[in-house]
Amino acid sequence: MSTATAIAAAEPRLADYAPGIGAALSFSIADVLSKVVFASGMDVLSLITLRGILAAGFFWFWLRAAPPRVPHSARARLISIGLGVLYAANIFGLLFAIQVLPLSIAILAYFVYPLVTGIAAAALGLERLGWRSFATALAAFGGLALMLGTQPAALEPIGVLAAFGAAICRVAGLLVTRAALGGTDARVTTWYSLAPAALVFIAASLFTGTFHPPLTTGGWVAFFGMGITTTLSTLWIYVSTARVGAFRTALAMNLEPVLSSAFSFALLGEAVTGLQLAGGAVMVAALCAFQLRGGTPRPRSGVGPGSRPARGA
């Protein structure tokens, strides 16, 4: 086989991008459905507790049906369990932000995590970033500032802080995964993270005496719709990563804030100003440019350019 033929065979086809686009679409639908769930009377803790139990159960059955080729070592298990605490804080912060903020702003504020991950990786010596990458990151933060600054009175500061806090937890989880869990089965890492996170949610619900299920049929339909869409997204992320790699999958996931913003305007009736649209467009474009420009990974055992996952379960 010639070199040109080998390169052509390795280049993904357009259809290979469908799972990544489907994952972004499913997550954006789940974002919209979460607003419906909250409007029906369910609170954040009740939602993540019930969803955490279902998600942990799904991964347990998945691993039973398709066992990993190489099990986690004791060290990898402990690290994964520790990541579960970060995941618990991450998902609580994100959903709380979605509850109290306009959906488009909550998702865009959360999506600073790829930028912060790249900058933090450079600071820790995991990657090399040039000045153009830093300039692109500044442009993305500028777009976000434009989004947040057009209607500051309409925003709950605690919601913005929750979105940023969730992003920081996500960054920490990605960096730990990249540095310590390179080459391991991501499904097993997810299971060991989901199980303790579900226990944390259950304990918090029991301690606070909090469980408020949806009060309407529509709320229950939206809740189970969230379960279906987030499960599909998780499966499609794995399929997409296998077909086109983690890097192209992460790029496809940048469609999520775009689609979530469009759905929030069309389906939820959330008002969006021209300046907010401009700020969101600048941020998403700069985010894609930042990831395309990326950094040069430094050699490290178990760490590679494909070890940065997209948004998790």
Secondary structure, DSSP 8 states (H G I E B T S, - for coil): --HHHHHHHHS--GGGGHHHHHHHHHHHHHHHHHHHHHHTT--HHHHHHHHHHHHHHHHHHHHHHS--SS---HHHHHHHHHHHHHHHHHHHHHHHHHHHS-HHHHHHHHTTHHHHHHHHHHHTTSEE--HHHHHHHHHHHHHHHHHHHSSGGGS-HHHHHHHHHHHHHHHHHHHHHHHH-TTS-HHHHHHHHHHHHHHHHHHHHHHHT-----SSHHHHHHHHHHHHHHHHHHHHHHHHHHHHHHHHHHHHHTHHHHHHHHHHHHHS-----HHHHHHHHHHHHHHHHHHHH--EE--BTTB-TT----S--
